[in-house]
Amino acid sequence: MQRGRRRVRGGDSTRRLFTCTQDGCGKSFSRSEHLHRHQKNHTDGDATCPRCRAHFKRQDLLERHMSRHKQKDDEAGGEGTGTLNTRKRMWKDHDGRIVQKKPSENPSLSTTSVETPLASSQVEGPISPPVSSNSDQPHENEVADSAFPTGQSLFPDYSLPSDQFESQGSGGYWIQPEASQPRSVVPPYLDVNYDEVFQPDTASSFNMPYTTQINYDWLFSLDHSVGSTDVSQAPYVSATSIGSYSCGMQQPSCLELSQVGSSREARHCDSSTTKNPLTSVHSLDYAPPKDSGSAHSQASPSLSDEPQRSLSPPAKQVSLESVRRTLDIDYERPLATIQPSTCLPFIDGHTYIQILETIKAARPLAPNGSFLDANHPLLSYPLLQSYCDLYFTRFNAAYPLIHQATFEPSKKEPLLLLSIILLGATYSEKEAHQLAVCVHDVIRPAIFSHASFNPKPDLWMLQTILLVECFGKSRAGQKQHDMSHLFHGMLINLIRRSDCQSVRPNRPCDGDCREDLASDRSWRQWVEAEEKKRLALLCFMWDTQHAVLFCQSLCMSAFELKLPLPCSQALWEASTAAEWSRLSLSTVYEPMYLLALKSYITLDTHRVPLHNSLSRIIIFHGLMSIFWDMRRRDQTSLGVLSQGGRWQSRLAAAYEVWKGDFDSFCIRLENLTFAEISKGAVSENARAELDVWRTAYVAVYHAAHVLLHSEFLDIQIFAGARHILGRSVQRADFVRSEKVVKRWAINAVRTSESAEEPADAAFAAWHAAQLLQNASRTLVDFDSMGLFHVPWCLYLATLTIWTFHHTGARGSGSGPDGDSELVWDAQAEMRAVIGSMVEVGVEGLSEVQGMKRTGGLVWVMAEVLSKVRWGIVHAGVTVLRGLVPWRLISQFDDSPA
């Protein structure tokens, strides 16, 4: 290849340009070595990554790629444990050929006893452009030279057809395999290729939770190809699925797939559908069952009666072993440890002094206004130890964030210990709770001034900030709640800068590596990775609760969580490395969070198996997160006609499917609990704990339905709330909300008389009544054992029922004519109104709207919630008490004269 030279005059200097003479190139460089390096892009090159088979034309690009492998290994905790999701478009297969699809990472596994390949190595769908964060590309003006000749387009233009949901064929999650490329059998729910779906462009990759149409195309199983779907299809397994299990790890039972064909279908694109980001939402239509009465909360609803529409993949043949392992669950206690803790973390004398010094340096004020003395009786050594014990037996049992078995207070930072102690104190006496609030008010400056507070903080710092936020949002007053809300976005951004949202904990493998991975070091590395995972998942859960239940802004997107679901409780509570290793080899692997979420959204008949209680709770919060985001898309569609009713019916169906699975899981767990009680392994309290936990999260399910069919912000304002989201309610706000609420309530009658489908108000009121009836029957004095969300769900349901009857077309919730307006027996009146609403069902609510007295219900719930130590709930109590005049509550002396 010849070197061309010419002179170009620019300003007062001259420089030689070295021009590439390759046909169709013509690029110029100022230095000859730059031209020489560039010319290698026109050759095949011989730089191939030995780990992932990515191929490069230059050695320097390979070296940069290998350094990224090393960085991922360091983040994952050991050599060969990291996963690099490269966007390289050139690969070298094991035969030495340059290919455009990633080859299997373990060719020895390419032939299996299964006759049919499970899936192709590449999704037949839109492929994202490179993203600068992970791409292994040349730099400067050499980017386009390293892949394909000029004019060759590997990725055609992509747009969404208008009928994407009309058939759920061979796109996205369920695709046809390529018979010519056999793959090893890996359960499809263990991995997913995120590069091609969850980073459609640079903007969305770096600005989460900004979601795109492509995200929802995948989640709702959009079909990007047109063709027949009457052949069996295998679940999608990404090309990177084998990498995490290359050491011969024992796999869960695999699906037995029948032989299928592998014809490629032509793509169909219509550019006219790309103008409106909501154009495909019309295909979210879902036909709910006709009998929407009391059966509304029972079995999962069927799909639309239209035979040509299929929202589920074709049926697959499943082995008996696979079914057995899917249905089996392990015994667990969602609100306690499986075995009573005999050795809680111990605070020694030196650690106690460090904690007192941290409190003293923060200079908190005592409840009486004076500076808090370190010698305060409530800060004594025995009491601080008891607060620490309460954290692990109450908070950490319900929200398993800290690994108790490896937690050594003497090796932990005082700030983390203090945040744990403060949360534990909220489960103690009222005076200790008040003192904890005083210390909480001054702990943030100490966190921000700590040397470990930086853009990429350590795990303990993230845990500290999250625990402080939990305290402020759910265990203190209005001031602390507002302050925590202000700093919430900072915590989310710090989590994004870490690997918490994509960490993959490594578990022991069979074979030669068993002894090595059973070591204490490997166990602690797994614990750290599992703690990172749980930190991201629990933060997501609380973020979703506050966004959906409190109508705040959602800061974390479900699409950010590129990690597996939590491990089983038994594995989490293993007290030694040997026990952990033994349980690891006999416990099924955790499915990927997004694949599990997808299987509920698509109403998949072969849903991803969930093996523990925490996973089920996280999945339902994912559904709630999708609800919030879809409603936001409707509200910000900038004049585009809202299509909310269509996605609402789809999500309502997903809620019902989840509820059916949840009920089945609870029945099986209840049977296991009875067996353990009969053997004397656990106390009778285990049954009560399970009932409370089940009722608490069924309350979230009903609350999600209420919010799906109502505007709770407007209901609060109409009921008399004077402050919403930290802002005072103005007269214009009330007038607007009053119109919205009255239209919502009156339509419950008009719609039911003119259409087959009940109105939103009827659905919302019926679910609110179900929530309160379940809580009144199961929760003793409505005590939820410290689960944060339950009091607010009770408040939400009470306001919804009051509004439904108070603004109804036939009355104002004061009862039939002739009845005394006094509330003689508030408890009986509450049971009467709730029971009658549940009994008539959704379709019958329009007949009783405005005809039931709600004063007793409102008063009882105000009294119950007034005992909760939570400032936000106390603001709700003020609203409730304003709905019923004091004179209407019977306070008369019934004793004989």
URLIN-V939377 format. One record per residue. RES is the residue in three letters. PHI is phi in radians with two decimals (* if undefined). Layout:
res=<RES:RES>
phi=<PHI:PHI>
This chain:
res=<MET:GLN:ARG:GLY:ARG:ARG:ARG:VAL:ARG:GLY:GLY:ASP:SER:THR:ARG:ARG:LEU:PHE:THR:CYS:THR:GLN:ASP:GLY:CYS:GLY:LYS:SER:PHE:SER:ARG:SER:GLU:HIS:LEU:HIS:ARG:HIS:GLN:LYS:ASN:HIS:THR:ASP:GLY:ASP:ALA:THR:CYS:PRO:ARG:CYS:ARG:ALA:HIS:PHE:LYS:ARG:GLN:ASP:LEU:LEU:GLU:ARG:HIS:MET:SER:ARG:HIS:LYS:GLN:LYS:ASP:ASP:GLU:ALA:GLY:GLY:GLU:GLY:THR:GLY:THR:LEU:ASN:THR:ARG:LYS:ARG:MET:TRP:LYS:ASP:HIS:ASP:GLY:ARG:ILE:VAL:GLN:LYS:LYS:PRO:SER:GLU:ASN:PRO:SER:LEU:SER:THR:THR:SER:VAL:GLU:THR:PRO:LEU:ALA:SER:SER:GLN:VAL:GLU:GLY:PRO:ILE:SER:PRO:PRO:VAL:SER:SER:ASN:SER:ASP:GLN:PRO:HIS:GLU:ASN:GLU:VAL:ALA:ASP:SER:ALA:PHE:PRO:THR:GLY:GLN:SER:LEU:PHE:PRO:ASP:TYR:SER:LEU:PRO:SER:ASP:GLN:PHE:GLU:SER:GLN:GLY:SER:GLY:GLY:TYR:TRP:ILE:GLN:PRO:GLU:ALA:SER:GLN:PRO:ARG:SER:VAL:VAL:PRO:PRO:TYR:LEU:ASP:VAL:ASN:TYR:ASP:GLU:VAL:PHE:GLN:PRO:ASP:THR:ALA:SER:SER:PHE:ASN:MET:PRO:TYR:THR:THR:GLN:ILE:ASN:TYR:ASP:TRP:LEU:PHE:SER:LEU:ASP:HIS:SER:VAL:GLY:SER:THR:ASP:VAL:SER:GLN:ALA:PRO:TYR:VAL:SER:ALA:THR:SER:ILE:GLY:SER:TYR:SER:CYS:GLY:MET:GLN:GLN:PRO:SER:CYS:LEU:GLU:LEU:SER:GLN:VAL:GLY:SER:SER:ARG:GLU:ALA:ARG:HIS:CYS:ASP:SER:SER:THR:THR:LYS:ASN:PRO:LEU:THR:SER:VAL:HIS:SER:LEU:ASP:TYR:ALA:PRO:PRO:LYS:ASP:SER:GLY:SER:ALA:HIS:SER:GLN:ALA:SER:PRO:SER:LEU:SER:ASP:GLU:PRO:GLN:ARG:SER:LEU:SER:PRO:PRO:ALA:LYS:GLN:VAL:SER:LEU:GLU:SER:VAL:ARG:ARG:THR:LEU:ASP:ILE:ASP:TYR:GLU:ARG:PRO:LEU:ALA:THR:ILE:GLN:PRO:SER:THR:CYS:LEU:PRO:PHE:ILE:ASP:GLY:HIS:THR:TYR:ILE:GLN:ILE:LEU:GLU:THR:ILE:LYS:ALA:ALA:ARG:PRO:LEU:ALA:PRO:ASN:GLY:SER:PHE:LEU:ASP:ALA:ASN:HIS:PRO:LEU:LEU:SER:TYR:PRO:LEU:LEU:GLN:SER:TYR:CYS:ASP:LEU:TYR:PHE:THR:ARG:PHE:ASN:ALA:ALA:TYR:PRO:LEU:ILE:HIS:GLN:ALA:THR:PHE:GLU:PRO:SER:LYS:LYS:GLU:PRO:LEU:LEU:LEU:LEU:SER:ILE:ILE:LEU:LEU:GLY:ALA:THR:TYR:SER:GLU:LYS:GLU:ALA:HIS:GLN:LEU:ALA:VAL:CYS:VAL:HIS:ASP:VAL:ILE:ARG:PRO:ALA:ILE:PHE:SER:HIS:ALA:SER:PHE:ASN:PRO:LYS:PRO:ASP:LEU:TRP:MET:LEU:GLN:THR:ILE:LEU:LEU:VAL:GLU:CYS:PHE:GLY:LYS:SER:ARG:ALA:GLY:GLN:LYS:GLN:HIS:ASP:MET:SER:HIS:LEU:PHE:HIS:GLY:MET:LEU:ILE:ASN:LEU:ILE:ARG:ARG:SER:ASP:CYS:GLN:SER:VAL:ARG:PRO:ASN:ARG:PRO:CYS:ASP:GLY:ASP:CYS:ARG:GLU:ASP:LEU:ALA:SER:ASP:ARG:SER:TRP:ARG:GLN:TRP:VAL:GLU:ALA:GLU:GLU:LYS:LYS:ARG:LEU:ALA:LEU:LEU:CYS:PHE:MET:TRP:ASP:THR:GLN:HIS:ALA:VAL:LEU:PHE:CYS:GLN:SER:LEU:CYS:MET:SER:ALA:PHE:GLU:LEU:LYS:LEU:PRO:LEU:PRO:CYS:SER:GLN:ALA:LEU:TRP:GLU:ALA:SER:THR:ALA:ALA:GLU:TRP:SER:ARG:LEU:SER:LEU:SER:THR:VAL:TYR:GLU:PRO:MET:TYR:LEU:LEU:ALA:LEU:LYS:SER:TYR:ILE:THR:LEU:ASP:THR:HIS:ARG:VAL:PRO:LEU:HIS:ASN:SER:LEU:SER:ARG:ILE:ILE:ILE:PHE:HIS:GLY:LEU:MET:SER:ILE:PHE:TRP:ASP:MET:ARG:ARG:ARG:ASP:GLN:THR:SER:LEU:GLY:VAL:LEU:SER:GLN:GLY:GLY:ARG:TRP:GLN:SER:ARG:LEU:ALA:ALA:ALA:TYR:GLU:VAL:TRP:LYS:GLY:ASP:PHE:ASP:SER:PHE:CYS:ILE:ARG:LEU:GLU:ASN:LEU:THR:PHE:ALA:GLU:ILE:SER:LYS:GLY:ALA:VAL:SER:GLU:ASN:ALA:ARG:ALA:GLU:LEU:ASP:VAL:TRP:ARG:THR:ALA:TYR:VAL:ALA:VAL:TYR:HIS:ALA:ALA:HIS:VAL:LEU:LEU:HIS:SER:GLU:PHE:LEU:ASP:ILE:GLN:ILE:PHE:ALA:GLY:ALA:ARG:HIS:ILE:LEU:GLY:ARG:SER:VAL:GLN:ARG:ALA:ASP:PHE:VAL:ARG:SER:GLU:LYS:VAL:VAL:LYS:ARG:TRP:ALA:ILE:ASN:ALA:VAL:ARG:THR:SER:GLU:SER:ALA:GLU:GLU:PRO:ALA:ASP:ALA:ALA:PHE:ALA:ALA:TRP:HIS:ALA:ALA:GLN:LEU:LEU:GLN:ASN:ALA:SER:ARG:THR:LEU:VAL:ASP:PHE:ASP:SER:MET:GLY:LEU:PHE:HIS:VAL:PRO:TRP:CYS:LEU:TYR:LEU:ALA:THR:LEU:THR:ILE:TRP:THR:PHE:HIS:HIS:THR:GLY:ALA:ARG:GLY:SER:GLY:SER:GLY:PRO:ASP:GLY:ASP:SER:GLU:LEU:VAL:TRP:ASP:ALA:GLN:ALA:GLU:MET:ARG:ALA:VAL:ILE:GLY:SER:MET:VAL:GLU:VAL:GLY:VAL:GLU:GLY:LEU:SER:GLU:VAL:GLN:GLY:MET:LYS:ARG:THR:GLY:GLY:LEU:VAL:TRP:VAL:MET:ALA:GLU:VAL:LEU:SER:LYS:VAL:ARG:TRP:GLY:ILE:VAL:HIS:ALA:GLY:VAL:THR:VAL:LEU:ARG:GLY:LEU:VAL:PRO:TRP:ARG:LEU:ILE:SER:GLN:PHE:ASP:ASP:SER:PRO:ALA>
phi=<*:-1.55:-1.74:-1.72:-2.27:-2.71:-1.83:-2.22:-1.71:-2.34:1.22:-1.70:-2.17:-2.15:-2.54:-1.53:-1.93:-1.79:-1.86:-1.30:-1.72:-1.07:-1.00:1.44:-1.74:1.32:-1.29:-2.14:-2.43:-1.53:-2.25:-1.17:-1.15:-1.19:-1.13:-1.08:-1.15:-1.13:-1.11:-1.16:-1.22:-1.64:-2.01:-1.24:1.30:-2.41:-1.73:-2.20:-1.23:-1.27:-1.60:-2.02:1.22:-1.15:-1.98:-2.26:-1.60:-2.32:-1.19:-1.15:-1.22:-1.13:-1.08:-1.14:-1.11:-1.15:-1.14:-1.25:-1.01:-1.10:-1.09:-1.15:-1.10:-1.09:-1.18:-1.45:1.84:3.04:-1.12:1.42:-1.71:-1.39:-2.14:-1.84:-1.54:-1.33:-1.80:-1.06:-1.93:-2.27:-2.40:-2.04:-1.35:-1.35:-1.69:1.50:-1.61:-1.45:-2.21:-1.80:-2.14:-1.17:-1.32:-1.07:-1.36:-2.36:-1.08:-1.20:-1.70:-1.25:-1.99:-2.22:-1.26:-1.38:-1.27:-1.89:-1.11:-1.35:-2.85:-1.37:-1.47:-2.41:-1.25:-1.44:-2.94:-1.14:-1.92:-1.29:-1.21:-1.06:-2.02:-1.16:-1.21:-2.18:-1.34:-1.77:-2.14:-1.13:-1.96:0.95:-1.57:-1.82:-1.04:-1.38:-1.47:-1.54:-1.92:-2.39:-1.04:-1.05:1.57:-1.55:-1.90:-1.40:-2.06:-1.16:-1.01:-2.18:-2.52:-1.74:-1.17:-1.25:-2.00:-1.12:-1.50:-1.16:-2.44:-1.76:-1.53:-1.63:-1.92:1.07:-1.25:-1.93:-2.28:-1.45:-1.39:-1.65:-1.13:-1.39:-2.24:-1.13:-2.21:-1.27:-1.46:-2.30:-0.93:-1.20:-1.57:-1.58:-2.82:-2.68:-1.48:-1.26:-0.99:-1.52:-2.15:-1.71:-2.33:-1.16:-2.76:-1.10:-1.07:-1.25:-1.18:-1.86:-2.29:-1.09:-1.59:-1.12:-1.82:-2.07:-1.06:-1.12:-0.99:-1.34:-1.00:-1.22:-1.11:-1.64:1.03:-1.15:-1.76:-1.67:-2.23:-1.96:2.94:-1.26:-2.12:-1.59:-1.78:-1.14:-2.29:-1.76:-1.15:-1.26:-2.19:-1.25:-1.18:-1.64:-1.11:-1.30:-1.04:-1.29:-2.21:-1.34:-1.68:1.43:-1.12:-1.15:-1.76:-1.11:-1.00:-1.73:-1.38:-1.66:-1.80:-1.40:-1.13:-2.30:-1.48:-2.51:-1.42:-1.45:-1.79:-1.26:-1.43:-2.21:-2.24:-2.27:-1.14:-1.23:-1.56:-1.56:-1.24:-1.86:-1.14:-1.85:-1.08:-1.54:-1.18:-1.05:-1.46:-1.46:-0.94:-2.48:-1.64:-1.23:-1.13:-1.18:-1.45:-1.67:-1.36:-1.13:-1.37:-1.11:-1.85:-1.70:-1.28:-1.14:-1.23:-1.42:-1.45:-1.02:-1.28:-1.17:-1.25:-1.43:-1.66:-2.26:-1.69:-2.15:-1.22:-1.06:-1.14:-2.12:-1.49:-2.02:-1.24:-1.09:-1.11:-1.11:-1.10:-1.05:-1.27:-1.25:-1.41:-1.17:-2.28:-1.62:-1.16:-2.66:-2.21:-1.11:-2.02:-2.76:-1.39:-1.05:-1.98:-0.94:-1.26:-1.63:-2.51:-1.36:-0.92:-1.85:-1.64:-1.46:-1.09:-1.13:-1.15:-1.07:-1.12:-1.08:-1.14:-1.11:-1.12:-1.12:-1.14:-1.09:-1.16:-1.36:0.94:-1.32:-1.68:-1.28:-0.98:-1.48:1.74:-1.53:-1.17:-1.29:-1.52:-1.11:-1.59:-1.01:-0.98:-1.32:-1.88:-1.17:-1.05:-1.05:-1.24:-1.10:-1.15:-1.17:-1.13:-1.12:-1.10:-1.13:-1.06:-1.33:-1.53:-1.99:-1.19:-1.22:-1.25:-1.43:-2.24:-1.20:-1.85:-1.78:-1.40:-1.17:-1.12:-1.81:-1.45:-2.04:-0.93:-1.17:-1.84:-1.82:-1.23:-1.00:-1.14:-1.15:-1.05:-1.15:-1.12:-1.17:-1.12:-1.11:-1.14:-1.08:-1.13:-1.22:-1.65:-1.69:-1.14:-1.06:-1.13:-1.15:-1.10:-1.11:-1.13:-1.09:-1.10:-1.10:-1.23:-1.00:-1.08:-2.08:-1.44:-1.12:-0.98:-1.16:-1.18:-1.20:-1.58:-1.29:-1.10:-1.46:-1.46:-2.59:-1.05:-2.25:-1.29:-1.25:-1.05:-1.09:-1.20:-1.11:-1.11:-1.08:-1.10:-1.15:-1.15:-1.12:-1.18:-1.04:-1.03:-1.14:-1.38:-2.24:-2.31:-2.51:-1.69:-1.12:-1.07:-1.15:-1.10:-1.15:-1.11:-1.12:-1.13:-1.12:-1.65:-1.10:-1.06:-1.10:-1.08:-1.07:-1.16:-1.15:-1.12:-1.11:-1.35:-1.70:-1.81:-1.12:-1.49:-2.40:-1.18:-2.19:-1.05:-1.64:-1.96:-1.04:-1.85:-1.28:1.55:-1.16:-1.55:-1.13:-1.11:-1.15:-1.37:-1.47:-1.24:-1.09:-1.12:-1.14:-1.08:-1.20:-1.12:-1.12:-1.05:-1.08:-1.14:-1.18:-1.13:-1.08:-1.03:-1.17:-1.06:-1.15:-1.21:-1.22:-1.09:-1.09:-1.07:-1.21:-1.08:-1.19:-1.03:-1.26:-1.26:-1.46:-1.28:-1.77:1.04:-1.68:-1.49:-1.42:-1.80:-2.18:-1.70:-1.07:-1.26:-1.37:-1.51:-1.72:-2.50:-1.34:-1.26:-1.10:-1.31:-1.19:-1.14:-1.10:-1.17:-1.12:-1.65:-0.97:-1.63:-2.41:-1.12:-1.15:-1.14:-1.07:-1.11:-1.11:-1.19:-1.08:-1.31:-2.00:-1.94:-1.15:-1.43:-1.33:-1.26:-1.23:-1.02:-1.19:-1.20:-1.15:-1.07:-1.09:-1.15:-1.47:-1.10:-1.49:0.94:-1.20:-1.21:-1.96:-1.23:-1.07:-1.22:-1.99:-1.92:-2.56:-1.18:-1.08:-1.05:-1.13:-1.17:-1.11:-1.09:-1.14:-1.18:-1.10:-1.10:-1.13:-1.11:-1.09:-1.00:-1.06:-1.21:-1.15:-1.14:-1.09:-1.08:-1.12:-1.26:-1.98:-1.39:0.97:1.64:-1.21:-1.01:-1.18:-2.12:-1.07:-1.01:-1.38:-1.29:-1.08:-1.15:-1.17:-1.24:-1.04:-1.13:-1.12:-1.02:-1.15:-1.10:-1.06:-1.09:-1.07:-1.13:-1.11:-1.08:-1.09:-1.09:-1.14:-1.12:-1.16:-1.19:-1.13:-1.09:-1.12:-1.13:-1.04:-1.11:-1.17:-1.15:-1.11:-1.42:1.40:-1.29:-2.35:-1.45:-1.13:-1.08:-1.07:-1.17:-1.12:-1.07:-1.11:-1.11:-1.13:-1.07:-1.09:-1.12:-1.11:-1.57:-1.18:-1.09:-1.12:-1.04:-1.17:-1.09:-1.10:-1.15:-1.03:-1.25:-1.16:-2.04:-2.70:-1.97:-1.21:-1.03:-1.16:-1.11:-1.10:-1.12:-1.11:-1.32:2.07:-1.09:-1.73:-2.39:-2.27:0.96:1.40:-2.07:-1.21:-1.44:-1.63:-1.06:-1.11:-1.11:-1.16:-1.07:-1.14:-1.14:-1.06:-1.13:-1.11:-1.19:-1.16:-1.13:-1.10:-1.31:-1.17:-1.13:-1.09:-1.47:-1.08:-1.18:-1.17:-1.45:-1.99:-2.55:-1.31:-1.52:-1.07:-1.37:-1.02:-1.06:-1.16:-1.05:-1.08:-1.16:-1.14:-1.17:-1.11:-1.15:-1.05:-1.04:-1.22:-1.13:-1.08:-1.16:-1.19:-1.46:-1.81:-1.47:-1.22:0.96:1.03:-1.40:-1.78:1.00:1.50:-1.22:-1.05:-1.37:-1.10:-0.98:-1.20:-1.09:-1.12:-1.10:-1.05:-1.17:-1.11:-1.08:-1.11:-1.16:-1.06:-1.14:-1.03:-1.46:-1.19:-1.80:-1.13:-1.24:-1.88:3.11:-2.29:1.23:-1.85:1.65:-1.11:-1.09:1.68:-1.32:-1.20:-1.41:-1.27:-1.64:-1.42:-2.38:-1.10:-1.10:-1.14:-1.16:-1.09:-1.10:-1.18:-1.23:-1.20:-1.09:-1.17:-1.21:-1.18:-1.17:-1.31:1.36:-1.09:-1.22:-1.64:-1.15:-1.11:-1.34:-1.92:-1.08:1.42:-1.82:-1.97:-1.39:-2.02:-1.07:-1.12:-1.02:-1.10:-1.22:-1.05:-1.19:-1.11:-1.16:-1.10:-1.27:-1.18:-1.58:-1.47:-1.48:-2.72:-1.05:-1.11:-1.18:-1.12:-1.10:-1.17:-1.07:-1.04:-1.12:-1.10:-1.19:-1.33:-1.51:-2.21:-1.06:-1.02:-1.16:-1.47:-1.60:-1.14:-2.20:-1.45:-1.45:-1.61:-1.24:-1.13:-1.22>
